[in-house]
């Protein structure tokens, strides 16, 4: 079987932003689903889905990322596969069109995370698409994302026909954050994790609080004894205890979806070989209804 679930961020989505978030998540889901339906790998599916989100100014990643205190775009992305536990991550990277593809290229490196100018140099060495950092700024009219400073990292988790589980993240960080700030999105065990025997997970939310509570690790330890919704709910209660907001998605080796959030909204879309009709929601209550 195959399965894929993705999110557009734990954030506030105003009524006039709802359609952009739903349609953007569905386009990304379609890109990842096409890979899996064709027998492709979960790695290719996660990368394909997140690249679509990175091209969509409705989401805080790639084109349309928020600006730091210096008025610049600094991005983070990561990807992990659950068979060999290879991890690739980039942080505070500038001037690359698709940070998730740079993270993907890092998977075969011994180094798991590379930052700043080194990350851009690595992308250039691998022949990946570079750009003027200013070209990643979307206009205010294009940004359909709610309040300033919203914590809307995007993420995707997929399972392919060969049983490979993969988790990926991408983010433009926070508005007006200090130059060089790194949140949870590029840190395994905090913002994401994948293990073929247990499952895979990706988070969005208050990055510093997610990192302090190692939310992805908490979910991985809970999966098995608990279902994915229950494992995510437990982790989110932990971050709420220290005043944090988060949303998370998870997928088990047998293709069960899970997603939970304590943010006001959390745009999520998913599909599988057992449930081929795409589903998209802006809050968990919609799914329950």
C-alpha positions in Angstrom: 0.0 0.0 0.0 0.9 3.7 -0.1 -0.1 6.7 2.0 0.7 10.3 2.3 -0.3 13.1 4.7 0.9 16.7 4.7 0.2 20.0 6.5 0.5 23.7 5.7 1.3 24.9 9.2 -0.1 25.4 12.7 -1.5 28.9 12.4 -4.6 31.1 12.2 -6.4 30.9 8.9 -8.9 33.7 8.3 -12.0 33.1 6.2 -10.5 34.8 3.1 -7.4 32.6 3.4 -9.2 29.3 3.7 -9.5 28.5 -0.1 -5.8 29.3 -0.7 -4.8 26.9 2.1 -7.1 24.1 1.1 -6.2 24.3 -2.6 -2.5 24.6 -1.9 -2.5 21.5 0.3 -4.5 19.6 -2.3 -2.0 20.5 -5.1 0.9 19.4 -3.0 -0.9 16.2 -2.1 -1.6 15.5 -5.8 2.1 15.9 -6.6 3.2 13.4 -3.8 0.3 11.0 -4.5 1.3 10.8 -8.2 4.7 9.6 -7.3 3.4 6.9 -4.9 0.6 5.7 -7.3 3.3 5.2 -9.9 5.3 3.0 -7.7 7.8 5.7 -6.8 9.6 6.2 -3.5 8.4 8.0 -0.4 11.5 10.2 -0.6 10.5 11.4 -4.1 6.9 11.9 -2.9 7.8 14.0 0.1 10.2 16.1 -1.9 7.6 16.6 -4.7 4.9 17.6 -2.3 7.0 20.1 -0.3 8.4 21.7 -3.4 4.8 22.6 -4.4 4.2 24.2 -1.0 7.6 26.0 -1.4 6.3 27.5 -4.6 3.0 28.7 -3.0 3.0 32.1 -1.2 0.1 30.9 0.9 2.7 29.0 3.0 5.7 30.2 4.9 8.5 28.3 3.1 10.5 28.9 -0.1 8.8 31.6 -2.1 6.8 33.8 0.3 8.9 33.1 3.4 8.7 35.7 6.2 11.5 38.1 6.8 13.9 38.2 9.8 14.9 41.2 11.8 17.3 42.3 9.0 14.5 42.1 6.4 16.0 38.9 4.9 14.7 35.5 4.1 16.4 32.6 6.0 15.0 29.1 5.6 15.3 25.7 7.1 14.3 22.3 5.8 14.9 18.7 6.6 14.1 15.2 5.3 14.6 11.7 6.9 14.0 8.2 5.8 13.2 5.4 8.2 15.2 2.5 6.7 18.8 3.6 7.2 17.9 6.6 9.4 19.7 9.0 7.0 18.9 12.6 7.7 19.5 15.7 5.6 19.0 19.2 6.9 19.7 22.8 6.0 19.2 25.8 8.2 19.4 29.6 7.9 20.0 29.1 4.1 19.5 31.9 1.7 19.2 32.1 -2.1 18.0 28.6 -2.9 14.7 28.0 -4.7 13.8 24.7 -3.0 15.3 24.2 0.5 13.8 20.7 0.7 15.7 19.6 -2.3 19.0 20.8 -0.7 18.0 18.8 2.4 17.3 15.7 0.1 20.8 16.0 -1.4 22.3 16.0 2.1 20.9 12.5 2.8 23.9 10.7 1.4 26.4 12.9 3.3 27.9 12.0 6.7 27.0 15.5 7.9 23.3 15.7 8.9 22.9 19.5 9.0 24.6 22.4 7.2 23.8 26.0 7.8 24.1 29.5 6.3 26.5 30.2 3.4 27.8 26.6 3.6 24.3 25.3 2.8 24.1 27.5 -0.3 27.6 26.5 -1.4 26.5 22.8 -1.0 23.4 23.5 -3.2 25.6 25.1 -5.9 28.0 22.2 -5.8 25.1 19.8 -6.4 23.8 21.8 -9.2 20.5 22.7 -7.4 18.5 25.8 -8.3 19.8 29.0 -6.8 18.2 32.5 -6.9 18.6 36.0 -5.7 17.5 35.9 -2.0 15.2 38.9 -2.7 13.4 36.8 -5.3 11.8 34.7 -2.5 9.8 37.6 -1.1 6.2 37.5 -2.1 4.0 40.6 -2.1 1.6 41.3 0.7 -1.3 40.6 -1.6 0.1 37.1 -2.3 0.6 36.3 1.3 -2.6 34.5 2.5 -1.4 33.4 5.8 -2.9 35.1 8.8 -1.3 37.0 11.7 2.2 38.3 11.6 4.7 35.9 13.2 2.6 32.8 12.6 4.3 29.5 13.1 3.6 27.9 9.8 6.3 25.4 9.0 5.0 22.9 6.4 5.6 19.2 6.5 4.9 15.9 4.8 5.0 12.2 5.8 4.7 9.3 3.2 4.8 5.5 3.0 5.6 3.8 -0.3 4.8 0.3 -1.6 8.1 -0.9 -0.4 7.4 0.0 3.2 9.7 3.1 3.3 8.6 5.9 5.7 9.8 9.4 5.1 9.3 12.7 6.9 10.1 16.2 5.6 9.8 19.8 6.7 10.4 23.3 5.3 10.0 26.7 6.8 10.8 30.4 6.4 11.0 30.8 10.2 9.3 33.6 12.1 8.7 37.3 11.2 11.3 39.6 12.7 13.3 36.8 14.3 17.0 37.4 15.1 19.4 36.7 12.2 20.6 33.1 12.4 17.7 31.8 14.4 17.1 28.0 14.1 13.8 26.4 15.3 12.8 22.8 15.5 12.2 22.2 11.8 15.7 21.0 10.9 16.3 19.1 14.2 15.5 15.3 14.2 13.6 14.2 17.2 12.2 17.7 17.6 10.4 18.7 14.4 10.4 15.4 12.6 11.5 11.7 12.7 11.0 8.5 10.7 11.5 4.9 11.6 10.1 2.1 9.4 9.3 -0.1 12.4 7.4 2.6 14.3 6.2 5.4 12.1 7.0 8.9 10.9 6.0 12.4 12.2 6.4 16.1 11.3 5.5 19.1 13.5 4.7 22.8 13.1 4.3 25.4 15.8 6.3 27.2 18.5 9.8 25.9 17.4 11.7 26.7 20.6 9.0 25.0 22.7 8.8 22.0 20.4 12.6 21.6 20.6 12.6 21.9 24.4 10.0 19.1 24.6 11.5 17.0 21.8 8.0 16.4 20.5 8.9 14.1 17.6 10.8 11.8 19.9 7.8 11.7 22.3 5.6 10.6 19.4 8.0 7.9 18.3 8.2 6.5 21.8 4.4 6.4 22.1 3.6 4.9 18.7 2.8 1.2 18.9 1.3 1.2 22.4 -0.9 4.1 21.2 -2.5 5.0 17.8 -1.1 8.0 15.9 -3.8 10.5 17.0 -3.3 9.5 20.7 0.5 9.7 20.4 0.3 13.2 18.8 -2.2 14.3 21.4 0.1 13.3 24.2 3.0 15.2 22.7 0.9 18.4 22.1 -0.3 18.3 25.7 3.4 18.4 26.7 4.1 21.5 24.6 0.9 23.1 25.9 2.2 22.7 29.5 4.9 25.2 28.7 2.7 27.6 26.8 3.3 26.3 23.3 1.1 25.8 20.2 1.8 22.9 17.8 0.3 20.8 15.1 1.6 17.4 14.1 1.0 14.7 11.5 2.0 11.0 11.8 1.8 7.8 9.7 2.3 4.2 10.9 4.0 1.4 9.0 0.5 -0.1 8.2 -0.7 3.2 6.8 -2.8 4.7 9.6 -3.0 8.5 9.6 -2.9 10.7 12.6 -3.0 14.5 13.1 -3.7 16.8 16.1 -3.2 20.4 16.9 -3.8 23.0 19.6 -3.3 25.9 17.3 -6.5 27.6 16.1 -6.2 26.0 12.6 -3.9 23.4 11.0 -4.3 22.8 7.3 -4.0 19.0 6.6 -4.5 16.9 3.5 -4.1 13.1 3.1 -4.8 10.1 0.8 -3.9 6.5 0.6 -4.3 3.4 -1.6 -7.0 2.3 0.9 -8.6 5.8 1.0 -7.9 7.2 -2.4 -10.3 10.2 -2.2 -8.2 13.2 -1.1 -9.3 14.7 2.2 -8.4 18.3 3.3 -9.3 20.0 6.5 -8.4 23.2 8.3 -9.1 22.0 11.8 -9.5 18.6 13.5 -13.1 19.3 14.3 -14.0 19.2 10.6 -12.7 15.7 10.3 -14.6 14.6 13.4 -17.8 16.1 12.0 
